[in-house]
Amino acid sequence: MNSLDRYMARLIAVPLISTLLISAMLLVLDRMLRLFDFVATEGGPVSVVWRMLANLLPEYLGLGIPIGLMLGVLLAFRRLATSSELDVMRAVGLSYTRLLKVPYMYAIALAILNLSIVGFVQPWARYNYEQLRFELRSGALGASIKVGEFTSFGPRMTLRIEDSKDEGRQLSGIFVQMITADGNPLAVTAETGQFLRSDDPDTIIFRLTNGTLIHRDKSSNVPRVLTFTTHSLPIPLPKYEQFRRRGDKNLELTLPELAIIGKSAAVTDEQRHTSRAAFHFRLAEVVSMFLLPMLAAALGIPPKRSTSALGVFLSIVMIVTYHKVNEYAQAIGSLGRIDPIIALWVPFAIFAGLVLWMYHTVAYVPGGQPIGALERVFAKAWKAIVRRFPGRRRKEAQA
């Protein structure tokens, strides 16, 4: 790799990594607020939020990597063009195809990474995320007891805690009402308490301190009242149903599994259609990354004597639009109305044809500018806006 390639690699790396970090942070922050609300509503520990977010990261990376590649290459070409470095490179005989050598090295590496993520890592991460949601809803995760509210442990026990400190390790103001194994009612109040593990995984020990126990036996009309300094109360944990197996949703299936189901005659037509649609959707999304360097070069080079950022805006619009078209095509293919190959690869062919035309225009047509007409339209629109607000124009001139 010569000095030119190293220079291009540095130009691309900074916006690429920045875009990945910013997009991942924005997506994580948006989901984090909802997850905190969900976990707080279900009464779960805060640590489960970070585990759920970690399982969502592969999905976010699958969306962020193509955008990061696109903006990284586009901003690199834009910097070369606006600083006149691109004109010097072209003057010494460097073609656009040669300048795309490093961008395609990035594209190949990121496409392989993205294929491994959407094809193998993301399905398992999605399943783990759904399992955490299920365990949190069912209480099998060990959800914390809500302070100041009555919490039921099955139909035979009710617990209320006034205060909780040290992340639930120190409980105070405790009230317990339960039905014992022989069917007799039992009520306990205590100043403090602590949950402890036992040898039986289905039973937890509630160690109570400084309290009163009221036990009513069916053979006696007078309840027994006991005061204690320390009392260990065994609490049977309720039984929870098992979480479903992985693969009930296409998002949880790897690419080889989708391919096998798509060709199997032992499944229903609906399963076959949805599996084939998901398989071709993931492949089309990964293969489209090889078009992004050419699209970035076409959109990143503004017209001469212009610093317009219209290309940056159009690049994001085109990627998001193509992604949404693919999602719609996957939905149509899953219904069996159109073969998934036609539904997903025809839009890819149209998108590829558009990208190739734009790249050919900027690389091989003298003075060619694929978005030149749009640049002129936006320039005229901006001038009309400035004429519409002359007072603001004078203030800007004075400033």
C-alpha positions in Angstrom: 0.0 0.0 0.0 1.6 3.3 -1.1 1.3 6.7 0.4 -1.8 7.6 -1.7 -3.7 4.5 -0.4 -2.7 5.2 3.2 -3.9 8.8 2.8 -7.3 7.6 1.4 -7.5 5.1 4.2 -7.1 7.8 6.8 -9.6 10.1 5.1 -12.2 7.3 5.1 -11.5 5.9 8.6 -12.4 9.0 10.6 -15.9 9.7 9.3 -16.6 5.9 9.0 -15.8 5.3 12.7 -17.5 8.5 13.8 -20.7 7.6 11.9 -20.8 4.1 13.4 -20.3 5.4 16.9 -22.8 8.2 16.6 -25.5 6.1 15.0 -25.0 3.3 17.5 -25.1 5.8 20.4 -28.3 7.4 19.1 -30.1 4.1 18.5 -28.9 2.8 21.9 -30.1 6.0 23.7 -33.4 5.9 22.0 -34.0 2.2 23.0 -32.4 2.7 26.5 -35.2 5.0 27.7 -37.9 2.6 26.6 -36.0 -0.4 28.2 -35.6 1.4 31.5 -39.3 2.2 31.5 -40.1 -1.4 30.6 -37.8 -2.9 33.2 -39.0 -0.5 35.9 -42.6 -1.4 35.1 -41.9 -5.1 35.4 -39.9 -4.6 38.6 -36.6 -6.0 37.2 -33.0 -5.3 38.1 -31.2 -2.4 36.3 -28.5 -4.8 35.1 -30.8 -6.5 32.7 -31.1 -3.2 30.7 -27.4 -3.5 29.7 -27.8 -7.1 28.8 -30.7 -6.3 26.5 -28.9 -3.4 24.9 -25.8 -5.6 24.3 -28.1 -8.1 22.4 -29.5 -5.3 20.3 -26.1 -4.0 19.2 -25.7 -6.5 16.3 -29.0 -5.3 14.9 -27.8 -1.7 15.1 -24.5 -2.5 13.5 -26.2 -4.3 10.7 -28.0 -0.9 9.9 -25.0 1.4 10.8 -22.2 -0.3 8.8 -23.6 0.4 5.3 -24.3 4.1 6.3 -20.9 4.4 7.9 -19.2 3.0 4.7 -21.3 5.4 2.5 -20.6 8.5 4.5 -16.9 7.6 5.1 -16.2 7.3 1.3 -18.4 10.2 0.4 -16.9 12.6 2.8 -13.4 11.5 1.8 -14.1 12.3 -1.9 -15.8 15.5 -0.9 -12.8 16.7 1.0 -10.5 15.8 -2.0 -12.8 17.7 -4.3 -13.3 20.9 -2.2 -9.6 21.2 -1.5 -8.7 20.8 -5.2 -6.6 17.7 -4.4 -8.9 15.6 -6.6 -8.0 17.9 -9.6 -4.3 17.4 -9.0 -4.8 13.6 -8.8 -6.8 13.6 -12.0 -4.2 15.8 -13.7 -1.3 13.3 -13.0 -3.4 10.5 -14.5 -5.1 8.9 -11.6 -8.5 7.6 -12.6 -11.6 7.3 -10.4 -11.3 3.5 -10.7 -7.8 3.7 -9.1 -9.0 6.0 -6.4 -11.7 3.5 -5.5 -9.1 0.8 -4.6 -9.0 1.7 -0.9 -12.8 2.3 -0.6 -13.4 -1.2 -2.1 -11.0 -2.7 0.4 -13.1 -1.2 3.1 -16.3 -2.4 1.4 -15.1 -6.0 1.1 -14.0 -6.1 4.8 -17.2 -4.5 6.1 -19.4 -6.6 3.8 -17.8 -9.8 5.3 -18.3 -8.3 8.8 -21.9 -7.4 8.0 -22.6 -10.8 6.6 -21.3 -12.5 9.7 -23.4 -10.2 11.8 -26.8 -10.4 10.0 -26.2 -14.0 9.1 -25.0 -15.6 12.3 -24.6 -13.2 15.3 -27.8 -11.2 15.0 -30.2 -14.2 15.1 -28.7 -15.5 18.3 -28.6 -12.0 19.9 -32.2 -11.5 18.9 -33.2 -14.7 20.5 -31.4 -13.8 23.7 -33.1 -10.5 23.7 -36.5 -12.0 23.4 -35.6 -14.6 26.1 -34.7 -11.7 28.5 -38.0 -10.0 27.8 -39.9 -13.3 28.5 -38.0 -13.9 31.8 -38.5 -10.4 32.9 -42.3 -10.6 32.2 -42.6 -14.0 33.9 -40.4 -13.1 36.9 -38.0 -16.0 36.2 -35.2 -13.5 35.9 -35.3 -12.8 39.6 -37.1 -9.5 39.3 -36.9 -7.2 42.3 -39.9 -6.7 44.6 -41.5 -3.3 44.2 -41.1 -1.2 47.4 -44.3 -0.1 49.1 -46.6 -2.5 47.1 -48.0 -6.0 47.7 -46.2 -8.6 45.6 -47.7 -12.0 45.1 -45.5 -15.2 44.9 -48.1 -17.4 43.5 -51.5 -17.9 45.1 -50.2 -18.9 48.5 -48.0 -15.9 49.5 -48.1 -12.1 49.6 -45.1 -9.9 50.5 -44.8 -6.2 51.2 -41.6 -4.2 51.9 -41.5 -0.7 53.1 -37.9 0.2 52.2 -35.0 -1.3 50.3 -31.3 -0.4 50.5 -28.0 -1.6 48.9 -29.8 -2.8 45.7 -32.2 -5.0 47.6 -29.7 -6.5 50.0 -31.1 -4.7 53.1 -34.9 -4.8 53.4 -37.0 -3.2 56.2 -40.6 -2.8 57.2 -41.5 -6.4 56.1 -44.9 -8.0 56.1 -45.5 -11.6 54.9 -48.7 -13.5 54.6 -48.7 -17.1 53.4 -50.4 -20.4 53.5 -48.2 -23.2 54.9 -47.8 -26.6 53.3 -50.5 -28.0 55.7 -52.9 -25.3 54.7 -52.7 -23.1 57.8 -52.4 -19.3 57.5 -49.3 -17.6 58.7 -48.5 -13.9 59.0 -45.1 -12.4 59.9 -43.9 -8.8 60.5 -40.2 -7.9 60.9 -38.0 -4.9 61.2 -35.4 -6.1 58.6 -34.8 -9.0 56.3 -32.6 -10.5 53.7 -32.9 -13.0 50.9 -30.4 -15.9 51.0 -29.8 -18.8 48.7 -30.6 -22.4 49.7 -29.4 -25.8 48.6 -32.8 -26.3 46.9 -32.9 -24.2 43.7 -36.7 -24.1 43.9 -36.6 -22.5 47.4 -35.2 -19.3 48.7 -34.6 -18.4 52.4 -36.0 -15.1 53.8 -33.9 -14.3 56.9 -36.0 -12.0 59.2 -34.8 -10.0 62.2 -36.7 -8.6 65.2 -40.3 -9.5 64.3 -43.6 -11.2 65.3 -45.1 -14.4 63.9 -48.8 -15.2 64.0 -49.7 -18.8 63.2 -53.2 -20.1 63.2 -53.7 -23.9 63.4 -57.0 -25.3 62.2 -57.1 -27.5 65.3 -57.1 -24.5 67.7 -59.3 -21.4 67.8 -56.5 -19.4 69.4 -53.6 -18.3 67.1 -50.1 -18.7 68.3 -48.1 -15.4 68.6 -44.3 -15.6 68.7 -41.7 -12.9 68.9 -38.3 -13.6 67.5 -34.9 -12.1 67.1 -34.0 -14.1 64.0 -36.2 -16.3 61.9 -35.6 -18.1 58.6 -38.7 -18.4 56.4 -38.4 -20.8 53.4 -40.2 -19.4 50.4 -41.0 -21.8 47.5 -40.3 -20.1 44.2 -43.2 -20.3 41.7 -42.8 -22.5 38.6 -42.4 -20.6 35.3 -43.0 -22.0 31.9 -40.0 -22.5 29.6 -39.2 -20.1 26.9 -39.9 -21.2 23.3 -37.2 -22.7 21.2 -35.1 -20.6 18.9 -36.3 -20.3 15.3 -40.0 -19.5 15.8 -39.2 -16.2 14.1 -37.2 -15.7 11.0 -35.1 -13.0 12.7 -33.7 -15.8 15.0 -32.6 -18.1 12.1 -29.1 -18.0 10.6 -28.6 -17.9 6.9 -27.9 -21.6 6.5 -31.0 -22.4 8.5 -33.1 -20.1 6.3 -31.7 -21.7 3.2 -32.5 -25.2 4.5 -36.1 -24.3 5.4 -36.6 -22.5 2.1 -35.8 -25.7 0.2 -37.6 -28.1 2.6 -40.7 -29.9 1.5 -41.6 -30.8 5.2 -42.7 -27.2 6.1 -45.7 -25.2 5.2 -45.8 -22.9 2.2 -46.0 -19.9 4.6 -42.8 -21.0 6.4 -41.0 -21.6 3.0 -42.0 -18.2 1.6 -41.0 -16.3 4.7 -37.7 -18.1 5.0 -36.8 -17.5 1.4 -37.8 -13.8 1.6 -35.7 -13.3 4.8 -32.7 -15.1 3.1 -32.7 -13.0 0.0 -33.4 -9.8 2.0 -30.2 -10.3 4.0 -28.1 -11.2 1.0 -29.4 -8.2 -1.0 -28.6 -5.9 1.9 -25.0 -7.2 2.1 -24.4 -7.3 -1.7 -25.6 -3.7 -2.1 -22.6 -2.6 0.0 -20.4 -3.2 -3.1 -22.3 -0.4 -4.9 -21.8 2.2 -2.2 -18.2 3.3 -3.0 -19.3 4.2 -6.6 -22.4 5.9 -5.3 -20.3 7.8 -2.7 -17.9 9.0 -5.4 -20.7 10.2 -7.6 -22.5 12.1 -4.8 -19.4 13.3 -2.9 -18.0 15.4 -5.7 -19.9 18.7 -5.9 -20.0 20.9 -9.1 -17.0 23.2 -9.8 -16.9 26.3 -7.7 -19.6 24.9 -5.4 -19.5 23.6 -1.8 -23.0 22.2 -1.8 -23.7 19.3 0.6 -26.7 18.1 -1.4 -24.9 14.8 -2.2 -24.6 14.0 1.5 -28.3 14.5 2.0 -29.2 12.4 -1.2 -26.9 9.6 -0.1 -28.7 9.1 3.1 -32.1 9.4 1.4 -31.1 6.8 -1.2 -29.8 4.2 1.3 -32.8 4.6 3.6 -35.2 4.4 0.6 -33.6 1.3 -0.8 -33.7 -0.3 2.7 -37.4 0.4 3.0 -38.1 -0.9 -0.5 -36.3 -4.1 0.5 -38.4 -4.4 3.7 -41.6 -4.0 1.6 -40.3 -6.5 -0.9 -39.6 -9.0 1.9 -43.1 -8.6 3.2 -44.6 -9.2 -0.2 -42.3 -12.2 -0.8 -43.3 -13.6 2.6 -47.0 -13.6 1.6 -46.2 -15.6 -1.5 -47.6 -13.1 -3.9 -44.3 -12.6 -5.7 -41.3 -14.9 -5.8 -38.7 -13.5 -3.3 -36.0 -13.6 -5.9 -38.0 -11.2 -8.2 -39.3 -9.1 -5.3 -35.8 -8.4 -3.9 -33.3 -8.7 -6.7 -35.3 -6.6 -9.2 -35.1 -3.5 -6.9 -31.4 -4.3 -6.5 -30.9 -4.4 -10.3 -32.6 -1.0 -10.6 -30.5 0.5 -7.8 -27.4 -1.0 -9.3 -28.2 0.4 -12.7 -28.8 3.9 -11.2 -25.5 3.8 -9.3 -23.5 2.6 -12.3 -25.0 5.4 -14.5 -24.2 8.0 -11.9 -20.6 6.7 -11.5 -20.1 6.5 -15.3 -21.3 10.1 -15.6 -18.9 11.5 -13.1 -16.0 9.3 -14.1 -16.1 9.1 -17.9 -18.3 12.0 -19.1 -16.2 15.2 -19.4 -17.7 17.7 -16.9 -20.3 15.2 -16.0 -22.3 15.8 -12.8 -25.1 13.2 -12.1 -26.9 15.5 -9.7 -26.1 18.7 -11.6 -29.7 19.4 -12.4 -30.7 19.0 -8.8 -27.9 21.3 -7.7 -29.2 24.0 -10.0 -32.8 23.5 -8.8 -31.7 23.8 -5.1 -29.5 26.8 -5.9 -32.4 28.6 -7.6 -34.7 27.7 -4.7 -32.2 29.1 -2.2 -31.9 32.4 -4.1 -35.7 32.7 -4.1 -35.8 32.2 -0.4 -33.1 34.8 0.1 -35.0 37.3 -2.1 -38.2 36.5 -0.1 -36.5 37.6 3.2 -34.3 40.6 2.2 -34.1 41.9 5.8 -32.5 38.7 6.9 -30.0 38.9 4.0 -28.9 42.4 5.1 -28.4 41.2 8.7 -26.3 38.3 7.5 -24.3 40.8 5.3 -23.7 43.1 8.3 -22.6 40.2 10.5 
